[in-house]
Amino acid sequence: MPPAPIWPHPPGVSSYAQPGEQRLKFDESSGVFRPYTRVERYVRTIPFAWLRCANRLPGSAPAVATSLWFLAGVKKCSTFRLTAEAVDLAGCGRKSLYRALTVLENAGLISMQRRPGARPIITINTQRTGPGTEDPAGAPT
């Protein structure tokens, strides 16, 4: 026997659904249950030239670069505040993360707004304009 549902459900908590039953979600504004629709999280693709340049950088810069693109896709904005989630996604320490951010900024892949006592605001640059914007063969990336 399934556990008895709490009535009314707390905001954002779905009702209990048995196999073959429709899952419901409580709507705070109207005070009624609505059918639950699952929203897929789509994270946009990373431009190949940008990723190729990031993968050629030393240290944990490639992992940090990939996690920044993931966060930008989840937040649906190429400018966002650096969070502890970025450190967790990159799988590196805080100092290693900041070193990688400096490397990415020097490569022209990102730009950072640093503020004393606050986490930086990151902007992912899809049109690179910094040093090293050309391939060794001379073709622009």
DAMORA-V250361 format. One record per run of one state. SS is the DSSP state (hx for helix, st for strand, lp for the rest). FROM is the first residue (numbers start at 1). LEN is the number of residues. If there is no record, write none. Layout:
ss=SS from=FROM len=LEN
ss=SS from=FROM len=LEN
//
This chain:
ss=lp from=1 len=13
ss=st from=14 len=1
ss=lp from=15 len=9
ss=st from=24 len=4
ss=lp from=28 len=4
ss=st from=32 len=4
ss=lp from=36 len=12
ss=hx from=48 len=8
ss=lp from=56 len=5
ss=hx from=61 len=15
ss=lp from=76 len=3
ss=st from=79 len=3
ss=lp from=82 len=2
ss=hx from=84 len=7
ss=lp from=91 len=3
ss=hx from=94 len=13
ss=lp from=107 len=3
ss=st from=110 len=6
ss=lp from=116 len=2
ss=st from=118 len=7
ss=lp from=125 len=9
ss=st from=134 len=1
ss=lp from=135 len=5
ss=st from=140 len=1
ss=lp from=141 len=1
//
